[in-house]
Amino acid sequence: MAGDKKFVEAITSMEDDFAQWYTDVVKKAELIDYSSVKGCMIIKPAGYAIWENIQKELDARFKETGVENVYMPMFIPESLLQKEKDHVEGFAPEVAWVTRGGLEELPEKL
């Protein structure tokens, strides 16, 4: 029921905490919801529609300049991720490691 929905009580000031302000706004607008998976959110239909429109607009702009789209891998071997330590000061990845494929142990964490 609509009366049972828990909304953000107050929206944090953007000047005080931009990240919290953004979270408050998208939560209050019901564009996202929290997931039981730590660090993950569910993008609801209205939020996804906004994302699709942003993608469509940016894609058109990119193509006007000759930029081609590319997909990058979701799973990155640990050895490649660790190389970032040499390039980015203070680099501390917060990732979920994949260590098994089916019943087999992977030769390297992804």
N, C-alpha and C positions, 0 to 999 in steps of 0.2 A: 504494500500500500504506500501511496505517496507520503503519508504522514510518518511512516517508519524509516524513511530515507535519512541517513546522517549526512548533513552538509557541513562544509567548512564553516566554522562559527564566524570567523573574521578573515579577511584577506590580508596577509602580511604586506606591508609597504614594500614596493618595488625597490626603493632606495635603501631600505634596511637589509633585505635579503632577497636578491633577485630569484635565486633558485626556489626558495620557499614560496615566493609570490607566484611564480609560474605554476608550481604544483597546486597551490590553492585555487588558482583561476581554472585550470583544466579539470580539477576535481569538482569544483563548485558548478562548472558548466556541464558536468557529467560526460566529459569527453573521454575520460579514462576511469579505470577502477584498479584497485590493487589486486595483485595475484598472490597466490600462496607461495610462489617461487620468489625467493629473496632477490631484490633488485629488478624485478620484472613488473610491468604494468600491462593491463589489458586495454587496448585501444578500442573504444566502443564505436558503433556505426557512425555517429556524427563526427567523432574525432578522426575516424579513418577516411571519411568523405573529405574532410579538410585536408588531410595528408595527400589524398589522391589529387586534389585540385592544386596543391602546392607543387607536387611532382609534375603534373601536366604543364603548369605554367613554366616551371624551371626547365623542363625538358625542351619546350618550344624555344625558350631563350638560348639554351645551350646549342641546340641544333642550328640556330641562326648564325652562330659564330663558328660553326664547323666542329664543335666538340662532339665526340662519340661517347656513348654510354659504355660502361664496363661493370661487371659484377666482380667483387672481390671475394676471396674464400671466407667462409664463416669459421672454419677451423684452421688455426695457425699452429704449426709445430712449436713446441716449447723452445727449441734452439733458436728459432727466428725471433720469437717474442723476447727472449733474453738479450738479443743483440741490441734492443732498444735501450738497454741500460747504458750502453756506450754512447748513445746519441742524445738522450734526453735526461738532463739532470733531475734527480728526484723521481725517476720513473719507477712506479710500483703498480704493476698490473693487478687488477681485481678481476679475476676470471674464474669461470667454472671449467675445470680440467676434464677432458674426456680421456679415459685411460683404457677402456675396453671397447671392442667392436664385437657385438654378440657375446660369445663365450670366450673370445680370445683377447689376451692382453695385447695392447698396441705396443709397437717397438718404441714409440715416443709419445709423450702426452701431447694432446691437441687442445 
